[in-house]
Protein backbone atom coordinates (compact mmCIF):
# COMPACT_ATOMS: atom_id res chain seq x y z
CA UNK A 1 0.00 0.00 0.00
CA UNK A 2 1.13 3.54 -0.70
CA UNK A 3 -0.02 7.07 -0.13
CA UNK A 4 -1.64 8.97 -2.98
CA UNK A 5 0.67 9.50 -5.96
CA UNK A 6 -0.29 11.75 -8.88
CA UNK A 7 -0.70 9.76 -12.08
CA UNK A 8 1.52 12.19 -13.98
CA UNK A 9 4.40 11.66 -11.50
CA UNK A 10 4.46 7.94 -12.29
CA UNK A 11 4.50 8.61 -16.04
CA UNK A 12 7.32 11.14 -15.63
CA UNK A 13 9.38 8.65 -13.61
CA UNK A 14 9.01 6.04 -16.36
CA UNK A 15 9.99 8.63 -18.97
CA UNK A 16 13.19 9.47 -17.05
CA UNK A 17 14.04 5.77 -16.85
CA UNK A 18 13.54 5.31 -20.60
CA UNK A 19 15.69 8.35 -21.33
CA UNK A 20 18.59 6.64 -19.56
CA UNK A 21 17.72 3.13 -20.82
CA UNK A 22 16.42 3.56 -24.38
CA UNK A 23 17.13 -0.09 -25.27
CA UNK A 24 15.11 -1.59 -22.40
CA UNK A 25 12.42 -4.09 -23.26
CA UNK A 26 8.84 -2.72 -23.17
CA UNK A 27 7.27 -1.57 -19.92
CA UNK A 28 3.67 -2.76 -19.63
CA UNK A 29 1.18 -0.57 -17.78
CA UNK A 30 -1.75 -2.56 -16.38
CA UNK A 31 -4.42 0.03 -15.64
CA UNK A 32 -6.91 -0.63 -12.82
CA UNK A 33 -9.25 1.94 -14.31
CA UNK A 34 -12.18 3.23 -12.24
CA UNK A 35 -12.11 6.80 -13.56
CA UNK A 36 -14.89 8.71 -15.25
CA UNK A 37 -14.65 9.60 -18.94
CA UNK A 38 -13.23 13.13 -18.36
CA UNK A 39 -10.45 11.77 -16.13
CA UNK A 40 -9.70 8.97 -18.58
CA UNK A 41 -9.22 11.62 -21.24
CA UNK A 42 -6.76 13.41 -18.96
CA UNK A 43 -4.86 10.15 -18.38
CA UNK A 44 -4.59 9.56 -22.13
CA UNK A 45 -3.40 13.12 -22.73
CA UNK A 46 -0.76 12.89 -19.99
CA UNK A 47 0.63 9.61 -21.30
CA UNK A 48 0.91 10.83 -24.88
CA UNK A 49 2.34 14.24 -23.98
CA UNK A 50 4.86 13.02 -21.38
CA UNK A 51 5.98 9.79 -23.05
CA UNK A 52 5.90 11.12 -26.60
CA UNK A 53 7.55 8.67 -29.00
CA UNK A 54 8.00 6.17 -26.15
CA UNK A 55 4.23 5.54 -26.06
CA UNK A 56 3.27 2.59 -28.27
CA UNK A 57 0.01 3.32 -30.12
CA UNK A 58 -1.25 0.24 -31.97
CA UNK A 59 -2.87 0.65 -35.35
CA UNK A 60 -5.97 -1.29 -36.35
CA UNK A 61 -3.95 -3.26 -38.91
CA UNK A 62 -1.34 -4.26 -36.30
CA UNK A 63 -4.09 -5.87 -34.19
CA UNK A 64 -5.03 -8.36 -36.89
CA UNK A 65 -1.88 -10.51 -36.93
CA UNK A 66 0.68 -11.70 -34.38
CA UNK A 67 1.50 -9.61 -31.36
CA UNK A 68 4.63 -7.44 -31.73
CA UNK A 69 7.79 -8.98 -30.23
CA UNK A 70 9.54 -7.43 -27.20
CA UNK A 71 12.54 -6.74 -29.44
CA UNK A 72 10.41 -4.60 -31.76
CA UNK A 73 9.05 -2.65 -28.76
CA UNK A 74 12.34 -1.72 -27.12
CA UNK A 75 12.14 1.59 -25.27
CA UNK A 76 8.33 1.65 -25.48
CA UNK A 77 5.46 1.73 -22.99
CA UNK A 78 2.63 -0.70 -23.76
CA UNK A 79 -0.83 -0.33 -22.26
CA UNK A 80 -3.00 -3.15 -20.92
CA UNK A 81 -6.59 -2.11 -20.28
CA UNK A 82 -9.81 -2.17 -22.32
CA UNK A 83 -10.19 -1.69 -26.06
CA UNK A 84 -13.91 -2.28 -26.69
CA UNK A 85 -15.49 -1.97 -30.12
CA UNK A 86 -17.70 0.80 -28.75
CA UNK A 87 -17.33 2.92 -25.61
CA UNK A 88 -18.68 0.23 -23.23
CA UNK A 89 -16.38 -2.54 -21.96
CA UNK A 90 -17.52 -5.96 -20.86
CA UNK A 91 -16.53 -7.39 -17.51
CA UNK A 92 -13.05 -8.55 -16.56
CA UNK A 93 -11.65 -10.06 -13.38
CA UNK A 94 -9.73 -7.30 -11.65
CA UNK A 95 -7.32 -7.03 -8.75
CA UNK A 96 -9.82 -5.45 -6.43
CA UNK A 97 -12.54 -8.05 -6.90
CA UNK A 98 -12.82 -9.98 -3.66
CA UNK A 99 -11.75 -13.60 -3.73
CA UNK A 100 -10.86 -13.54 -0.06
CA UNK A 101 -13.50 -16.07 0.92
CA UNK A 102 -12.43 -18.68 -1.61
CA UNK A 103 -8.79 -18.30 -0.53
CA UNK A 104 -9.46 -18.41 3.21
CA UNK A 105 -11.66 -21.51 3.13
CA UNK A 106 -11.07 -24.92 1.69
CA UNK A 107 -13.54 -26.45 -0.74
CA UNK A 108 -14.75 -28.79 2.00
CA UNK A 109 -15.38 -25.86 4.35
CA UNK A 110 -17.35 -24.03 1.68
CA UNK A 111 -19.44 -27.15 0.99
CA UNK A 112 -20.12 -27.56 4.71
CA UNK A 113 -21.28 -23.96 4.97
CA UNK A 114 -23.68 -24.48 2.07
CA UNK A 115 -25.16 -27.59 3.71
CA UNK A 116 -25.79 -25.83 7.03
CA UNK A 117 -26.87 -22.55 5.55
CA UNK A 118 -30.34 -21.58 6.86
CA UNK A 119 -33.03 -21.07 4.28
CA UNK A 120 -34.01 -17.49 3.65
CA UNK A 121 -35.44 -15.39 0.93
CA UNK A 122 -32.98 -14.76 -1.88
CA UNK A 123 -32.11 -11.09 -2.02
CA UNK A 124 -31.72 -9.49 -5.44
CA UNK A 125 -28.11 -8.99 -6.43
CA UNK A 126 -27.03 -5.50 -7.46
CA UNK A 127 -26.50 -5.19 -11.18
CA UNK A 128 -22.91 -4.43 -12.05
CA UNK A 129 -22.76 -1.54 -14.48
CA UNK A 130 -20.60 -1.89 -17.55
CA UNK A 131 -17.72 0.55 -17.53
CA UNK A 132 -17.43 3.21 -20.18
CA UNK A 133 -14.02 3.66 -21.79
CA UNK A 134 -12.88 6.95 -23.28
CA UNK A 135 -11.98 6.52 -26.98
CA UNK A 136 -8.74 8.45 -26.40
CA UNK A 137 -7.64 5.89 -23.81
CA UNK A 138 -8.86 2.86 -25.77
CA UNK A 139 -6.82 4.03 -28.78
CA UNK A 140 -3.60 3.71 -26.74
CA UNK A 141 -4.40 0.20 -25.49
CA UNK A 142 -2.73 -2.88 -26.98
CA UNK A 143 -3.81 -5.64 -24.56
CA UNK A 144 -7.57 -5.81 -24.15
CA UNK A 145 -8.56 -7.52 -20.90
CA UNK A 146 -11.55 -9.86 -21.19
CA UNK A 147 -13.40 -12.02 -18.70
CA UNK A 148 -12.65 -15.73 -18.83
CA UNK A 149 -15.57 -18.06 -19.55
CA UNK A 150 -14.15 -21.15 -21.24
CA UNK A 151 -11.03 -22.04 -23.21
CA UNK A 152 -12.81 -22.64 -26.52
CA UNK A 153 -14.10 -19.09 -26.48
CA UNK A 154 -10.74 -17.71 -25.31
CA UNK A 155 -8.80 -19.45 -28.09
CA UNK A 156 -11.14 -17.99 -30.72
CA UNK A 157 -10.54 -14.42 -29.56
CA UNK A 158 -8.11 -12.04 -31.31
CA UNK A 159 -4.50 -12.39 -30.18
CA UNK A 160 -4.44 -9.00 -28.47
CA UNK A 161 -7.16 -10.15 -26.06
CA UNK A 162 -5.84 -11.44 -22.73
CA UNK A 163 -6.99 -12.68 -19.31
CA UNK A 164 -6.12 -11.70 -15.74
CA UNK A 165 -6.47 -14.31 -12.99
CA UNK A 166 -6.08 -14.20 -9.23
CA UNK A 167 -3.85 -16.85 -7.67
CA UNK A 168 -6.92 -18.70 -6.34
CA UNK A 169 -8.37 -18.84 -9.85
CA UNK A 170 -5.09 -20.38 -11.05
CA UNK A 171 -5.46 -23.22 -8.56
CA UNK A 172 -9.13 -23.68 -9.46
CA UNK A 173 -8.43 -23.90 -13.20
CA UNK A 174 -5.56 -26.35 -12.78
CA UNK A 175 -7.54 -28.57 -10.39
CA UNK A 176 -10.27 -28.72 -13.02
CA UNK A 177 -7.93 -30.45 -15.46
CA UNK A 178 -7.56 -27.42 -17.75
CA UNK A 179 -3.81 -27.02 -17.38
CA UNK A 180 -3.08 -28.18 -20.93
CA UNK A 181 -5.76 -25.94 -22.45
CA UNK A 182 -4.24 -23.01 -20.63
CA UNK A 183 -0.76 -23.85 -21.94
CA UNK A 184 -2.19 -23.96 -25.46
CA UNK A 185 -3.86 -20.57 -24.92
CA UNK A 186 -0.58 -19.04 -23.71
CA UNK A 187 1.18 -20.12 -26.88
CA UNK A 188 -0.65 -17.35 -28.73
CA UNK A 189 -2.25 -15.09 -26.08
CA UNK A 190 -1.15 -13.40 -22.85
CA UNK A 191 -2.14 -14.19 -19.26
CA UNK A 192 -1.54 -12.14 -16.15
CA UNK A 193 -1.61 -13.52 -12.59
CA UNK A 194 -1.88 -11.36 -9.47
CA UNK A 195 -1.85 -11.99 -5.69
CA UNK A 196 -5.09 -12.69 -3.88
CA UNK A 197 -6.85 -9.86 -2.08
CA UNK A 198 -6.74 -11.96 1.09
CA UNK A 199 -2.98 -11.37 1.42
CA UNK A 200 -3.37 -8.35 3.67
CA UNK A 201 0.19 -8.90 4.94
CA UNK A 202 1.51 -8.57 1.35
CA UNK A 203 2.94 -12.08 1.44
CA UNK A 204 3.62 -13.93 -1.80
CA UNK A 205 2.19 -17.03 -3.42
CA UNK A 206 4.24 -19.75 -5.09
CA UNK A 207 4.63 -18.67 -8.76
CA UNK A 208 5.65 -22.14 -9.98
CA UNK A 209 2.20 -23.33 -11.10
CA UNK A 210 1.54 -20.09 -12.99
CA UNK A 211 4.92 -20.38 -14.72
CA UNK A 212 4.17 -24.00 -15.64
CA UNK A 213 1.08 -22.86 -17.58
CA UNK A 214 3.21 -20.51 -19.67
CA UNK A 215 1.62 -17.39 -18.15
CA UNK A 216 3.72 -14.41 -19.17
CA UNK A 217 3.01 -11.86 -16.41
CA UNK A 218 3.09 -13.38 -12.92
CA UNK A 219 2.89 -10.46 -10.47
CA UNK A 220 4.23 -10.68 -6.91
CA UNK A 221 4.34 -8.33 -3.92
CA UNK A 222 7.81 -6.87 -4.34
CA UNK A 223 7.60 -5.10 -0.98
CA UNK A 224 7.91 -8.46 0.80
CA UNK A 225 11.20 -10.32 0.51
CA UNK A 226 10.54 -14.03 0.97
CA UNK A 227 11.45 -17.35 -0.62
CA UNK A 228 8.91 -16.94 -3.43
CA UNK A 229 10.14 -13.47 -4.37
CA UNK A 230 13.69 -14.84 -4.38
CA UNK A 231 12.51 -17.50 -6.84
CA UNK A 232 11.26 -14.73 -9.11
CA UNK A 233 14.60 -12.92 -8.87
CA UNK A 234 16.49 -16.07 -9.82
CA UNK A 235 14.16 -16.75 -12.73
CA UNK A 236 14.78 -13.35 -14.30
CA UNK A 237 18.48 -13.19 -13.44
CA UNK A 238 18.76 -15.89 -16.11
CA UNK A 239 18.57 -13.12 -18.72
CA UNK A 240 20.56 -10.44 -16.94
CA UNK A 241 17.65 -9.08 -14.93
CA UNK A 242 16.19 -7.23 -17.94
CA UNK A 243 12.64 -8.17 -16.95
CA UNK A 244 12.08 -10.68 -19.77
CA UNK A 245 12.96 -14.36 -20.09
CA UNK A 246 12.43 -16.29 -23.30
CA UNK A 247 9.81 -18.99 -22.83
CA UNK A 248 11.35 -22.48 -23.22
CA UNK A 249 10.86 -23.75 -26.77
CA UNK A 250 9.37 -26.98 -25.42
CA UNK A 251 6.45 -25.02 -23.95
CA UNK A 252 5.60 -23.86 -27.46
CA UNK A 253 5.33 -27.44 -28.72
CA UNK A 254 2.18 -29.54 -28.60
CA UNK A 255 4.11 -32.69 -27.59
CA UNK A 256 5.51 -31.08 -24.43
CA UNK A 257 2.03 -30.39 -23.09
CA UNK A 258 1.60 -34.15 -22.60
CA UNK A 259 5.14 -34.96 -21.46
CA UNK A 260 7.22 -32.45 -19.42
CA UNK A 261 10.93 -33.08 -18.91
CA UNK A 262 11.80 -34.83 -15.61
CA UNK A 263 15.26 -34.61 -14.07
CA UNK A 264 17.15 -36.43 -11.31
CA UNK A 265 19.23 -33.79 -9.49
CA UNK A 266 22.02 -34.32 -6.95
CA UNK A 267 23.51 -31.41 -4.97
CA UNK A 268 26.47 -31.55 -2.55
CA UNK A 269 27.34 -28.40 -0.62
CA UNK A 270 31.12 -28.31 -0.15
CA UNK A 271 32.04 -24.93 1.33
CA UNK A 272 31.34 -21.22 1.50
CA UNK A 273 33.36 -18.03 1.26
CA UNK A 274 33.02 -14.61 2.91
CA UNK A 275 29.63 -15.30 4.50
CA UNK A 276 28.61 -12.06 6.28
CA UNK A 277 26.43 -11.62 9.32
CA UNK A 278 22.67 -11.37 8.89
CA UNK A 279 21.67 -8.10 7.17
CA UNK A 280 25.38 -7.37 6.65
CA UNK A 281 25.82 -6.33 10.27
CA UNK A 282 29.29 -5.41 11.56
CA UNK A 283 28.79 -6.16 15.26
CA UNK A 284 28.24 -9.37 17.18
CA UNK A 285 29.97 -12.73 17.35
CA UNK A 286 30.89 -15.07 14.52
CA UNK A 287 28.09 -16.68 12.59
CA UNK A 288 27.31 -20.40 12.62
CA UNK A 289 26.13 -20.71 9.02
CA UNK A 290 24.18 -23.61 7.56
CA UNK A 291 22.64 -24.07 4.12
CA UNK A 292 19.07 -24.97 3.17
CA UNK A 293 18.95 -26.69 -0.22
CA UNK A 294 15.46 -26.50 -1.72
CA UNK A 295 13.94 -27.53 -5.02
CA UNK A 296 10.64 -25.94 -6.10
CA UNK A 297 8.67 -27.99 -8.60
CA UNK A 298 5.22 -28.58 -10.07
CA UNK A 299 3.74 -32.02 -9.45
CA UNK A 300 1.29 -33.18 -12.07
CA UNK A 301 -0.55 -30.21 -13.54
CA UNK A 302 -1.85 -28.45 -10.49
CA UNK A 303 0.30 -28.55 -7.35
CA UNK A 304 3.37 -26.48 -6.54
CA UNK A 305 5.73 -28.37 -4.25
CA UNK A 306 9.06 -27.89 -2.52
CA UNK A 307 11.59 -30.26 -0.97
CA UNK A 308 14.23 -28.95 1.45
CA UNK A 309 17.36 -30.47 3.00
CA UNK A 310 19.64 -28.77 5.53
CA UNK A 311 23.38 -29.04 6.17
CA UNK A 312 24.86 -29.01 9.69
CA UNK A 313 26.00 -25.64 11.03
CA UNK A 314 29.66 -24.65 10.64
CA UNK A 315 30.60 -23.40 14.11
CA UNK A 316 31.91 -19.81 14.33
CA UNK A 317 33.15 -19.69 10.75
CA UNK A 318 31.71 -17.28 8.21
CA UNK A 319 35.00 -16.64 6.40
CA UNK A 320 35.49 -20.14 4.98
CA UNK A 321 32.90 -22.63 6.30
CA UNK A 322 33.32 -26.23 5.17
CA UNK A 323 30.39 -28.62 5.08
CA UNK A 324 31.34 -31.28 2.50
CA UNK A 325 28.06 -32.94 3.33
CA UNK A 326 26.36 -35.95 1.82
CA UNK A 327 24.54 -35.48 -1.46
CA UNK A 328 20.97 -34.27 -1.51
CA UNK A 329 18.98 -36.02 -4.23
CA UNK A 330 15.84 -34.56 -5.81
CA UNK A 331 13.43 -35.77 -8.45
CA UNK A 332 12.27 -32.76 -10.47
CA UNK A 333 9.06 -33.64 -12.30
CA UNK A 334 8.99 -30.49 -14.43
CA UNK A 335 12.60 -29.63 -15.21
CA UNK A 336 11.57 -26.81 -17.54
CA UNK A 337 10.22 -24.59 -14.75
CA UNK A 338 11.82 -26.21 -11.67
CA UNK A 339 14.02 -24.01 -9.46
CA UNK A 340 16.94 -24.74 -7.11
CA UNK A 341 17.27 -22.39 -4.13
CA UNK A 342 20.32 -22.27 -1.86
CA UNK A 343 19.81 -20.16 1.26
CA UNK A 344 22.33 -19.52 4.06
CA UNK A 345 21.09 -19.06 7.62
CA UNK A 346 22.52 -18.35 11.06
CA UNK A 347 20.24 -19.97 13.61
CA UNK A 348 16.87 -18.37 12.67
CA UNK A 349 18.34 -15.39 10.82
CA UNK A 350 18.36 -15.32 7.03
CA UNK A 351 21.73 -14.25 5.58
CA UNK A 352 21.78 -14.73 1.81
CA UNK A 353 20.52 -16.94 -1.00
CA UNK A 354 20.65 -17.76 -4.67
CA UNK A 355 17.88 -19.18 -6.85
CA UNK A 356 18.75 -20.93 -10.11
CA UNK A 357 16.48 -22.46 -12.77
CA UNK A 358 17.12 -26.19 -13.02
CA UNK A 359 17.37 -25.75 -16.80
CA UNK A 360 20.39 -23.44 -16.23
CA UNK A 361 22.33 -25.81 -13.97
CA UNK A 362 25.52 -27.36 -15.29
CA UNK A 363 27.24 -30.52 -14.05
CA UNK A 364 30.45 -30.38 -12.02
CA UNK A 365 31.89 -28.15 -9.32
CA UNK A 366 30.25 -24.71 -9.41
CA UNK A 367 30.73 -21.45 -7.52
CA UNK A 368 27.36 -19.88 -6.70
CA UNK A 369 27.10 -16.15 -5.96
CA UNK A 370 24.91 -15.23 -3.00
CA UNK A 371 22.50 -12.28 -2.75
CA UNK A 372 21.10 -10.49 0.28
CA UNK A 373 17.44 -10.17 1.30
CA UNK A 374 16.94 -7.43 -1.29
CA UNK A 375 18.40 -9.61 -4.06
CA UNK A 376 21.48 -7.40 -4.39
CA UNK A 377 25.17 -8.12 -3.96
CA UNK A 378 26.81 -5.06 -2.43
CA UNK A 379 28.92 -4.20 0.60
CA UNK A 380 29.47 -7.26 2.85
CA UNK A 381 27.86 -9.48 0.19
CA UNK A 382 30.27 -8.55 -2.62
CA UNK A 383 32.23 -11.80 -2.42
CA UNK A 384 29.78 -14.11 -0.65
CA UNK A 385 29.53 -17.48 -2.43
CA UNK A 386 29.04 -21.23 -2.09
CA UNK A 387 30.95 -24.06 -3.71
CA UNK A 388 28.69 -26.95 -4.73
CA UNK A 389 28.87 -30.11 -6.81
CA UNK A 390 26.04 -30.71 -9.28
CA UNK A 391 25.06 -34.03 -10.83
CA UNK A 392 21.97 -34.42 -12.94
CA UNK A 393 20.42 -36.67 -15.55
CA UNK A 394 17.21 -36.68 -17.50
CA UNK A 395 14.63 -39.28 -16.52
CA UNK A 396 13.36 -41.08 -19.60
CA UNK A 397 9.80 -42.36 -19.73
CA UNK A 398 9.51 -46.12 -20.08
C-alpha positions in Angstrom: 0.0 0.0 0.0 1.1 3.5 -0.7 0.0 7.1 -0.1 -1.6 9.0 -3.0 0.7 9.5 -6.0 -0.3 11.8 -8.9 -0.7 9.8 -12.1 1.5 12.2 -14.0 4.4 11.7 -11.5 4.5 7.9 -12.3 4.5 8.6 -16.0 7.3 11.1 -15.6 9.4 8.6 -13.6 9.0 6.0 -16.4 10.0 8.6 -19.0 13.2 9.5 -17.0 14.0 5.8 -16.9 13.5 5.3 -20.6 15.7 8.4 -21.3 18.6 6.6 -19.6 17.7 3.1 -20.8 16.4 3.6 -24.4 17.1 -0.1 -25.3 15.1 -1.6 -22.4 12.4 -4.1 -23.3 8.8 -2.7 -23.2 7.3 -1.6 -19.9 3.7 -2.8 -19.6 1.2 -0.6 -17.8 -1.8 -2.6 -16.4 -4.4 0.0 -15.6 -6.9 -0.6 -12.8 -9.2 1.9 -14.3 -12.2 3.2 -12.2 -12.1 6.8 -13.6 -14.9 8.7 -15.2 -14.7 9.6 -18.9 -13.2 13.1 -18.4 -10.5 11.8 -16.1 -9.7 9.0 -18.6 -9.2 11.6 -21.2 -6.8 13.4 -19.0 -4.9 10.1 -18.4 -4.6 9.6 -22.1 -3.4 13.1 -22.7 -0.8 12.9 -20.0 0.6 9.6 -21.3 0.9 10.8 -24.9 2.3 14.2 -24.0 4.9 13.0 -21.4 6.0 9.8 -23.1 5.9 11.1 -26.6 7.5 8.7 -29.0 8.0 6.2 -26.2 4.2 5.5 -26.1 3.3 2.6 -28.3 0.0 3.3 -30.1 -1.3 0.2 -32.0 -2.9 0.7 -35.4 -6.0 -1.3 -36.4 -4.0 -3.3 -38.9 -1.3 -4.3 -36.3 -4.1 -5.9 -34.2 -5.0 -8.4 -36.9 -1.9 -10.5 -36.9 0.7 -11.7 -34.4 1.5 -9.6 -31.4 4.6 -7.4 -31.7 7.8 -9.0 -30.2 9.5 -7.4 -27.2 12.5 -6.7 -29.4 10.4 -4.6 -31.8 9.0 -2.6 -28.8 12.3 -1.7 -27.1 12.1 1.6 -25.3 8.3 1.6 -25.5 5.5 1.7 -23.0 2.6 -0.7 -23.8 -0.8 -0.3 -22.3 -3.0 -3.1 -20.9 -6.6 -2.1 -20.3 -9.8 -2.2 -22.3 -10.2 -1.7 -26.1 -13.9 -2.3 -26.7 -15.5 -2.0 -30.1 -17.7 0.8 -28.7 -17.3 2.9 -25.6 -18.7 0.2 -23.2 -16.4 -2.5 -22.0 -17.5 -6.0 -20.9 -16.5 -7.4 -17.5 -13.1 -8.6 -16.6 -11.7 -10.1 -13.4 -9.7 -7.3 -11.7 -7.3 -7.0 -8.8 -9.8 -5.4 -6.4 -12.5 -8.1 -6.9 -12.8 -10.0 -3.7 -11.8 -13.6 -3.7 -10.9 -13.5 -0.1 -13.5 -16.1 0.9 -12.4 -18.7 -1.6 -8.8 -18.3 -0.5 -9.5 -18.4 3.2 -11.7 -21.5 3.1 -11.1 -24.9 1.7 -13.5 -26.4 -0.7 -14.8 -28.8 2.0 -15.4 -25.9 4.3 -17.4 -24.0 1.7 -19.4 -27.2 1.0 -20.1 -27.6 4.7 -21.3 -24.0 5.0 -23.7 -24.5 2.1 -25.2 -27.6 3.7 -25.8 -25.8 7.0 -26.9 -22.5 5.5 -30.3 -21.6 6.9 -33.0 -21.1 4.3 -34.0 -17.5 3.7 -35.4 -15.4 0.9 -33.0 -14.8 -1.9 -32.1 -11.1 -2.0 -31.7 -9.5 -5.4 -28.1 -9.0 -6.4 -27.0 -5.5 -7.5 -26.5 -5.2 -11.2 -22.9 -4.4 -12.0 -22.8 -1.5 -14.5 -20.6 -1.9 -17.6 -17.7 0.6 -17.5 -17.4 3.2 -20.2 -14.0 3.7 -21.8 -12.9 6.9 -23.3 -12.0 6.5 -27.0 -8.7 8.5 -26.4 -7.6 5.9 -23.8 -8.9 2.9 -25.8 -6.8 4.0 -28.8 -3.6 3.7 -26.7 -4.4 0.2 -25.5 -2.7 -2.9 -27.0 -3.8 -5.6 -24.6 -7.6 -5.8 -24.2 -8.6 -7.5 -20.9 -11.5 -9.9 -21.2 -13.4 -12.0 -18.7 -12.7 -15.7 -18.8 -15.6 -18.1 -19.6 -14.1 -21.2 -21.2 -11.0 -22.0 -23.2 -12.8 -22.6 -26.5 -14.1 -19.1 -26.5 -10.7 -17.7 -25.3 -8.8 -19.5 -28.1 -11.1 -18.0 -30.7 -10.5 -14.4 -29.6 -8.1 -12.0 -31.3 -4.5 -12.4 -30.2 -4.4 -9.0 -28.5 -7.2 -10.1 -26.1 -5.8 -11.4 -22.7 -7.0 -12.7 -19.3 -6.1 -11.7 -15.7 -6.5 -14.3 -13.0 -6.1 -14.2 -9.2 -3.8 -16.8 -7.7 -6.9 -18.7 -6.3 -8.4 -18.8 -9.9 -5.1 -20.4 -11.1 -5.5 -23.2 -8.6 -9.1 -23.7 -9.5 -8.4 -23.9 -13.2 -5.6 -26.4 -12.8 -7.5 -28.6 -10.4 -10.3 -28.7 -13.0 -7.9 -30.5 -15.5 -7.6 -27.4 -17.7 -3.8 -27.0 -17.4 -3.1 -28.2 -20.9 -5.8 -25.9 -22.4 -4.2 -23.0 -20.6 -0.8 -23.8 -21.9 -2.2 -24.0 -25.5 -3.9 -20.6 -24.9 -0.6 -19.0 -23.7 1.2 -20.1 -26.9 -0.6 -17.3 -28.7 -2.2 -15.1 -26.1 -1.1 -13.4 -22.9 -2.1 -14.2 -19.3 -1.5 -12.1 -16.2 -1.6 -13.5 -12.6 -1.9 -11.4 -9.5 -1.8 -12.0 -5.7 -5.1 -12.7 -3.9 -6.8 -9.9 -2.1 -6.7 -12.0 1.1 -3.0 -11.4 1.4 -3.4 -8.3 3.7 0.2 -8.9 4.9 1.5 -8.6 1.3 2.9 -12.1 1.4 3.6 -13.9 -1.8 2.2 -17.0 -3.4 4.2 -19.7 -5.1 4.6 -18.7 -8.8 5.7 -22.1 -10.0 2.2 -23.3 -11.1 1.5 -20.1 -13.0 4.9 -20.4 -14.7 4.2 -24.0 -15.6 1.1 -22.9 -17.6 3.2 -20.5 -19.7 1.6 -17.4 -18.2 3.7 -14.4 -19.2 3.0 -11.9 -16.4 3.1 -13.4 -12.9 2.9 -10.5 -10.5 4.2 -10.7 -6.9 4.3 -8.3 -3.9 7.8 -6.9 -4.3 7.6 -5.1 -1.0 7.9 -8.5 0.8 11.2 -10.3 0.5 10.5 -14.0 1.0 11.5 -17.3 -0.6 8.9 -16.9 -3.4 10.1 -13.5 -4.4 13.7 -14.8 -4.4 12.5 -17.5 -6.8 11.3 -14.7 -9.1 14.6 -12.9 -8.9 16.5 -16.1 -9.8 14.2 -16.7 -12.7 14.8 -13.4 -14.3 18.5 -13.2 -13.4 18.8 -15.9 -16.1 18.6 -13.1 -18.7 20.6 -10.4 -16.9 17.6 -9.1 -14.9 16.2 -7.2 -17.9 12.6 -8.2 -17.0 12.1 -10.7 -19.8 13.0 -14.4 -20.1 12.4 -16.3 -23.3 9.8 -19.0 -22.8 11.3 -22.5 -23.2 10.9 -23.7 -26.8 9.4 -27.0 -25.4 6.5 -25.0 -23.9 5.6 -23.9 -27.5 5.3 -27.4 -28.7 2.2 -29.5 -28.6 4.1 -32.7 -27.6 5.5 -31.1 -24.4 2.0 -30.4 -23.1 1.6 -34.1 -22.6 5.1 -35.0 -21.5 7.2 -32.5 -19.4 10.9 -33.1 -18.9 11.8 -34.8 -15.6 15.3 -34.6 -14.1 17.2 -36.4 -11.3 19.2 -33.8 -9.5 22.0 -34.3 -6.9 23.5 -31.4 -5.0 26.5 -31.6 -2.6 27.3 -28.4 -0.6 31.1 -28.3 -0.2 32.0 -24.9 1.3 31.3 -21.2 1.5 33.4 -18.0 1.3 33.0 -14.6 2.9 29.6 -15.3 4.5 28.6 -12.1 6.3 26.4 -11.6 9.3 22.7 -11.4 8.9 21.7 -8.1 7.2 25.4 -7.4 6.6 25.8 -6.3 10.3 29.3 -5.4 11.6 28.8 -6.2 15.3 28.2 -9.4 17.2 30.0 -12.7 17.3 30.9 -15.1 14.5 28.1 -16.7 12.6 27.3 -20.4 12.6 26.1 -20.7 9.0 24.2 -23.6 7.6 22.6 -24.1 4.1 19.1 -25.0 3.2 18.9 -26.7 -0.2 15.5 -26.5 -1.7 13.9 -27.5 -5.0 10.6 -25.9 -6.1 8.7 -28.0 -8.6 5.2 -28.6 -10.1 3.7 -32.0 -9.5 1.3 -33.2 -12.1 -0.5 -30.2 -13.5 -1.8 -28.4 -10.5 0.3 -28.5 -7.4 3.4 -26.5 -6.5 5.7 -28.4 -4.2 9.1 -27.9 -2.5 11.6 -30.3 -1.0 14.2 -29.0 1.5 17.4 -30.5 3.0 19.6 -28.8 5.5 23.4 -29.0 6.2 24.9 -29.0 9.7 26.0 -25.6 11.0 29.7 -24.6 10.6 30.6 -23.4 14.1 31.9 -19.8 14.3 33.1 -19.7 10.7 31.7 -17.3 8.2 35.0 -16.6 6.4 35.5 -20.1 5.0 32.9 -22.6 6.3 33.3 -26.2 5.2 30.4 -28.6 5.1 31.3 -31.3 2.5 28.1 -32.9 3.3 26.4 -36.0 1.8 24.5 -35.5 -1.5 21.0 -34.3 -1.5 19.0 -36.0 -4.2 15.8 -34.6 -5.8 13.4 -35.8 -8.5 12.3 -32.8 -10.5 9.1 -33.6 -12.3 9.0 -30.5 -14.4 12.6 -29.6 -15.2 11.6 -26.8 -17.5 10.2 -24.6 -14.7 11.8 -26.2 -11.7 14.0 -24.0 -9.5 16.9 -24.7 -7.1 17.3 -22.4 -4.1 20.3 -22.3 -1.9 19.8 -20.2 1.3 22.3 -19.5 4.1 21.1 -19.1 7.6 22.5 -18.3 11.1 20.2 -20.0 13.6 16.9 -18.4 12.7 18.3 -15.4 10.8 18.4 -15.3 7.0 21.7 -14.2 5.6 21.8 -14.7 1.8 20.5 -16.9 -1.0 20.7 -17.8 -4.7 17.9 -19.2 -6.9 18.8 -20.9 -10.1 16.5 -22.5 -12.8 17.1 -26.2 -13.0 17.4 -25.8 -16.8 20.4 -23.4 -16.2 22.3 -25.8 -14.0 25.5 -27.4 -15.3 27.2 -30.5 -14.1 30.4 -30.4 -12.0 31.9 -28.1 -9.3 30.2 -24.7 -9.4 30.7 -21.4 -7.5 27.4 -19.9 -6.7 27.1 -16.1 -6.0 24.9 -15.2 -3.0 22.5 -12.3 -2.7 21.1 -10.5 0.3 17.4 -10.2 1.3 16.9 -7.4 -1.3 18.4 -9.6 -4.1 21.5 -7.4 -4.4 25.2 -8.1 -4.0 26.8 -5.1 -2.4 28.9 -4.2 0.6 29.5 -7.3 2.8 27.9 -9.5 0.2 30.3 -8.5 -2.6 32.2 -11.8 -2.4 29.8 -14.1 -0.6 29.5 -17.5 -2.4 29.0 -21.2 -2.1 30.9 -24.1 -3.7 28.7 -26.9 -4.7 28.9 -30.1 -6.8 26.0 -30.7 -9.3 25.1 -34.0 -10.8 22.0 -34.4 -12.9 20.4 -36.7 -15.5 17.2 -36.7 -17.5 14.6 -39.3 -16.5 13.4 -41.1 -19.6 9.8 -42.4 -19.7 9.5 -46.1 -20.1 
